[in-house]
């Protein structure tokens, strides 16, 4: 029996190390997505992570200081003091990576889920106003050039990011009869270029169109020569015809 103890202890150590390895890292999810908000905005942080031991406790840290043990952390009205680094730990999961929150004091703010995208990813930009006030004649700009205009405040959506979508973006609109603009945000597109839709299409769908064009050309050519032949025959018949005159009473 004493000879079995070392192997049993080894199995316990391996089992414990396996359980530790299976623990996933916690993840902070914010609503609204991204890290840029205005003062008086409502921000909700949620902590996602595995709980292999059944421990559902959650710890929240702001700039390294414990601030809450609730499942989610809610900021009802954001202020400059709420800016900084947020991290969470759910159960026995590892501590999450830091998430930065930026609280701005502007009238308009260009919100984006992230600033670095991979080629092919969708990009969704939102021109957010202070306390959700009405904004009219909203324009989105990229590198100083207008990209989108909407009478009402609508989002700017790019289905698939390309290298030419990298640049500096900002939005502008009318608030209380004032023309206001947001700060510029630099967006970077990484990864290999995405082929255009035209290059993805195979060659064979263009064959029927070519056949149709050739048939139409042949029909037009045949009609042209047939018309020329009929005109020539009519002219010859007119030359060969005889005209008889008869004097009436």
Phi, psi and omega in degrees: 000320180295332178289340180276343184298316180300318180292323178295317178297323178296319178297321179295320179294317179296319180296318180294318179293326178294320179296321179294321180293331182284346181290124180272165179276139177292154182228133177268126177243128183250150175227114008289156179294152184097185184233017182242119179224169176254162176300144183077002175286152175264127182236134179237126175253133175238146182249122179249136180181162181278150178233072183294335181267359183083006179276113183258015180290151181226135178241135180243136180236135174239114184054038176086358182253133178294127184239338184197155174238019180279164180298319176231159180242124186243132172251109186290318180220103186293145175225173181301327181295340180279351177295152177136199187259130178240137176220156179220162176217120183252122179059229179263011177292162178289157178298138184290164171290152182290145175238125182270135175247126178249119178254119183252160182245032183266173173281319180237148180217128176276115182258138177218141180301330179200172181250344178241121181241154172269148179303131182098345179286149173284148178239128180233114180251145182227130177268100187263134182255156180295127181055028177056038177289157181292137178232135182238160178050055183279133178234140174251137182237143172234119182053038177084357181253136180295134179246330181204145175229138175216137179296314173267167182281102178241160183282159177254116187242131175244114186298319183221119183289140175232170183299326181288352177275353174293147178152190181260125184242145169206166180235159182216148180193179181258126176228121181052045179063019177246139177270110184239153181230155177269168171290153180282146178235129179273126179245133184242134177251123180246163175102172180293152180296144178270126179297147180290165182295325182295325180283339179282341182285134177291167184283332189296331178295342181276348182293312180302323179296319178296321179296317180298317179297319179296319179296317179297322178295319180295319180294317178298319179297316178298318179296323180296312181291325178295320179294318177298320179295317180295320178295321179295317179295322179294321179295318179295320179294325179292322179293322184277350182285149178252140181249127180249134178251139179227125181280130182280170179294000000 
